[in-house]
């Protein structure tokens, strides 16, 4: 898979969240490296573990922040996070079942998440904050 880089157009304007989002790029790089080096099993386990930590830290912090600011689309945003968690649970199940080509599925999912969730869904709350003069 072609290497994918963080671009400023993905920034939402909250450094803490932008830094956390960048962790997904690192996970994507790790998956790509694993595909090239044929270190599938160990590398995938590490990426899945990192994504679990990301979900525990970032998704909860972001949801709490959105509640705190009274973000009107909170429920829809939370549903998107549930999709992420569900997909991560499926990756865990697939990993435990020794499913092949899982690295490719994770890479595609992460790239799509960056392009569709961070670049579109997260940008909406960034715009909300700007409209309210909070950013």
MARKOL-50836 format. One record per residue (C-alpha): z, x, y. Coordinates in steps of 0.2 Angstrom, whole numbers, plus 2048, in hexadecimal, padded with zeros to 3 digits. Layout:
BEGIN
<r><pz>Z</pz><px>X</px><py>Y</py></r>
...
# end
This chain:
BEGIN
<r><pz>800</pz><px>800</px><py>800</py></r>
<r><pz>7FC</pz><px>806</px><py>811</py></r>
<r><pz>80A</pz><px>80E</px><py>81B</py></r>
<r><pz>812</pz><px>802</px><py>827</py></r>
<r><pz>81B</pz><px>807</px><py>837</py></r>
<r><pz>827</pz><px>7FF</px><py>843</py></r>
<r><pz>81F</pz><px>7FB</px><py>853</py></r>
<r><pz>827</pz><px>7F5</px><py>864</py></r>
<r><pz>81E</pz><px>7E4</px><py>862</py></r>
<r><pz>82B</pz><px>7E0</px><py>854</py></r>
<r><pz>83A</pz><px>7E4</px><py>860</py></r>
<r><pz>844</pz><px>7D4</px><py>864</py></r>
<r><pz>84D</pz><px>7DD</px><py>872</py></r>
<r><pz>85E</pz><px>7DE</px><py>86A</py></r>
<r><pz>861</pz><px>7F0</px><py>864</py></r>
<r><pz>86D</pz><px>7EC</px><py>856</py></r>
<r><pz>861</pz><px>7E0</px><py>84E</py></r>
<r><pz>852</pz><px>7EA</px><py>852</py></r>
<r><pz>85A</pz><px>7F9</px><py>849</py></r>
<r><pz>85F</pz><px>7EE</px><py>83A</py></r>
<r><pz>84D</pz><px>7E7</px><py>839</py></r>
<r><pz>847</pz><px>7F9</px><py>838</py></r>
<r><pz>850</pz><px>7FB</px><py>828</py></r>
<r><pz>843</pz><px>7F0</px><py>820</py></r>
<r><pz>836</pz><px>7FD</px><py>825</py></r>
<r><pz>840</pz><px>80A</px><py>81D</py></r>
<r><pz>841</pz><px>800</px><py>80D</py></r>
<r><pz>82E</pz><px>7FD</px><py>80E</py></r>
<r><pz>82C</pz><px>810</px><py>80F</py></r>
<r><pz>838</pz><px>813</px><py>800</py></r>
<r><pz>82E</pz><px>807</px><py>7F6</py></r>
<r><pz>81D</pz><px>80F</px><py>7FA</py></r>
<r><pz>825</pz><px>820</px><py>7F6</py></r>
<r><pz>82B</pz><px>819</px><py>7E5</py></r>
<r><pz>819</pz><px>813</px><py>7E1</py></r>
<r><pz>812</pz><px>824</px><py>7E5</py></r>
<r><pz>81F</pz><px>82E</px><py>7DC</py></r>
<r><pz>820</pz><px>822</px><py>7CD</py></r>
<r><pz>833</pz><px>821</px><py>7CF</py></r>
<r><pz>832</pz><px>80E</px><py>7CD</py></r>
<r><pz>843</pz><px>809</px><py>7C5</py></r>
<r><pz>84F</pz><px>814</px><py>7CF</py></r>
<r><pz>846</pz><px>812</px><py>7E0</py></r>
<r><pz>845</pz><px>7FF</px><py>7DE</py></r>
<r><pz>857</pz><px>7FD</px><py>7D9</py></r>
<r><pz>85B</pz><px>807</px><py>7E9</py></r>
<r><pz>850</pz><px>7FC</px><py>7F4</py></r>
<r><pz>857</pz><px>7EC</px><py>7ED</py></r>
<r><pz>868</pz><px>7F2</px><py>7F0</py></r>
<r><pz>864</pz><px>7F7</px><py>802</py></r>
<r><pz>85C</pz><px>7E6</px><py>804</py></r>
<r><pz>86C</pz><px>7DD</px><py>7FE</py></r>
<r><pz>876</pz><px>7E7</px><py>80A</py></r>
<r><pz>869</pz><px>7E3</px><py>818</py></r>
<r><pz>86B</pz><px>7D0</px><py>813</py></r>
<r><pz>87E</pz><px>7D1</px><py>814</py></r>
<r><pz>87F</pz><px>7DA</px><py>824</py></r>
<r><pz>870</pz><px>7D5</px><py>82F</py></r>
<r><pz>86C</pz><px>7C3</px><py>82A</py></r>
<r><pz>87F</pz><px>7BE</px><py>82C</py></r>
<r><pz>880</pz><px>7C7</px><py>83C</py></r>
<r><pz>870</pz><px>7C0</px><py>843</py></r>
<r><pz>875</pz><px>7AE</px><py>83D</py></r>
<r><pz>887</pz><px>7B0</px><py>845</py></r>
<r><pz>87E</pz><px>7B6</px><py>855</py></r>
<r><pz>872</pz><px>7A7</px><py>856</py></r>
<r><pz>881</pz><px>79B</px><py>854</py></r>
<r><pz>88A</pz><px>7A4</px><py>861</py></r>
<r><pz>87C</pz><px>7A2</px><py>86E</py></r>
<r><pz>879</pz><px>790</px><py>869</py></r>
<r><pz>867</pz><px>794</px><py>863</py></r>
<r><pz>85F</pz><px>782</px><py>860</py></r>
<r><pz>854</pz><px>788</px><py>851</py></r>
<r><pz>863</pz><px>78F</px><py>848</py></r>
<r><pz>861</pz><px>784</px><py>838</py></r>
<r><pz>84E</pz><px>789</px><py>836</py></r>
<r><pz>852</pz><px>79B</px><py>839</py></r>
<r><pz>860</pz><px>79A</px><py>82C</py></r>
<r><pz>854</pz><px>792</px><py>820</py></r>
<r><pz>848</pz><px>7A1</px><py>822</py></r>
<r><pz>857</pz><px>7AD</px><py>81E</py></r>
<r><pz>85A</pz><px>7A3</px><py>80E</py></r>
<r><pz>848</pz><px>7A6</px><py>809</py></r>
<r><pz>84B</pz><px>7B8</px><py>80B</py></r>
<r><pz>85B</pz><px>7B7</px><py>800</py></r>
<r><pz>853</pz><px>7AD</px><py>7F3</py></r>
<r><pz>844</pz><px>7B9</px><py>7F2</py></r>
<r><pz>851</pz><px>7C8</px><py>7F1</py></r>
<r><pz>85A</pz><px>7BF</px><py>7E2</py></r>
<r><pz>849</pz><px>7BD</px><py>7DA</py></r>
<r><pz>846</pz><px>7CF</px><py>7DC</py></r>
<r><pz>857</pz><px>7D3</px><py>7D4</py></r>
<r><pz>853</pz><px>7C8</px><py>7C5</py></r>
<r><pz>841</pz><px>7CF</px><py>7C3</py></r>
<r><pz>849</pz><px>7E1</px><py>7C4</py></r>
<r><pz>856</pz><px>7DC</px><py>7B6</py></r>
<r><pz>847</pz><px>7D6</px><py>7AC</py></r>
<r><pz>83E</pz><px>7E6</px><py>7AE</py></r>
<r><pz>830</pz><px>7DE</px><py>7B6</py></r>
<r><pz>821</pz><px>7E9</px><py>7BA</py></r>
<r><pz>819</pz><px>7EA</px><py>7CB</py></r>
<r><pz>828</pz><px>7E4</px><py>7D4</py></r>
<r><pz>827</pz><px>7F2</px><py>7E0</py></r>
<r><pz>816</pz><px>7EB</px><py>7E7</py></r>
<r><pz>81E</pz><px>7DA</px><py>7E8</py></r>
<r><pz>82C</pz><px>7E0</px><py>7F2</py></r>
<r><pz>821</pz><px>7EA</px><py>7FE</py></r>
<r><pz>816</pz><px>7DB</px><py>801</py></r>
<r><pz>825</pz><px>7D0</px><py>804</py></r>
<r><pz>82D</pz><px>7DC</px><py>810</py></r>
<r><pz>81D</pz><px>7DF</px><py>81A</py></r>
<r><pz>81A</pz><px>7CC</px><py>81B</py></r>
<r><pz>82C</pz><px>7CA</px><py>821</py></r>
<r><pz>82A</pz><px>7D6</px><py>82F</py></r>
<r><pz>81A</pz><px>7CE</px><py>834</py></r>
<r><pz>81F</pz><px>7BC</px><py>833</py></r>
<r><pz>832</pz><px>7BB</px><py>834</py></r>
<r><pz>837</pz><px>7C9</px><py>840</py></r>
<r><pz>827</pz><px>7C8</px><py>84B</py></r>
<r><pz>826</pz><px>7B5</px><py>84C</py></r>
<r><pz>837</pz><px>7AD</px><py>847</py></r>
<r><pz>842</pz><px>7BA</px><py>84F</py></r>
<r><pz>838</pz><px>7BB</px><py>85E</py></r>
<r><pz>83B</pz><px>7A9</px><py>861</py></r>
<r><pz>84E</pz><px>7AC</px><py>864</py></r>
<r><pz>84A</pz><px>7BB</px><py>86E</py></r>
<r><pz>83F</pz><px>7B0</px><py>87A</py></r>
<r><pz>84D</pz><px>7A3</px><py>87A</py></r>
<r><pz>859</pz><px>7B0</px><py>880</py></r>
<r><pz>84D</pz><px>7B6</px><py>88E</py></r>
<r><pz>84B</pz><px>7A4</px><py>893</py></r>
<r><pz>85E</pz><px>7A2</px><py>895</py></r>
<r><pz>85F</pz><px>7B2</px><py>89E</py></r>
<r><pz>869</pz><px>7BA</px><py>890</py></r>
<r><pz>85D</pz><px>7C8</px><py>88C</py></r>
# end
